[in-house]
C-alpha cells in the first residue's frame, strides 16, 4: 500500500524483478495493494481539501477538473497586447528582437562596456 517499486520489492525480498513479474499471485496481490494505497491517498487528499486546505483544493481542481492558473505575460514590445493575442509573425519579430537585445547586452558585458 505504500507504493514500493518492483525494484524496491525485489531488493527487500531478495528475488529478481523478472521473477516477481512472472509470479501471477504476487502480481495480483501487488496490484490490489497499489489500488488500496491509491484509494487511501485519495481519501486523505479529499479530507484535506474538505478541511479547507487551499493547496489541496487547487491541486485537486487541476487534476480532476482541468483547472489552470491563467498567466498573462505582457511585454513592453507588445503594448497592451498579451502574448496570447499575438499573431505568429508578431511573436517571431518579438523573439528576434529579444535575441538581438540579449546579444547586444552580452557583447557589452564581455567587452567591458557595462552600463
Secondary structure, DSSP 8 states (H G I E B T S, - for coil): -----HHHHHHHHT--HHHHHH-HHHHHHHHHHHHHHHHHHHHHHHHHHHTT-HHHHHHHHHHHH--------B-GGGTT-BGGG--HHHHHHHHHHHHHHHHHHHHHHHHT---
